[in-house]
């Protein structure tokens, strides 16, 4: 994204994928087979369902907003 532009690249702590816990590395079909009800709930509304040992979407959202706010304040 920054190639050929005069911009500074900065890595931000807190910017990472949402943790999907035990679903990590599984194909969607396997998660659906092993956790049918939870998987369907999560697909319908990720705010209301969290994968086993995963990160709730609300917490991930807060983590990302905090990282952006911190970066903005430091710039």
Secondary structure by P-SEA (a helix, b strand, c coil): ccccccbbbbbbcccccccccccccccaaaaaaacaaaaaaaaaccccccccccccaaaaaaaaaaaaaaaaaac
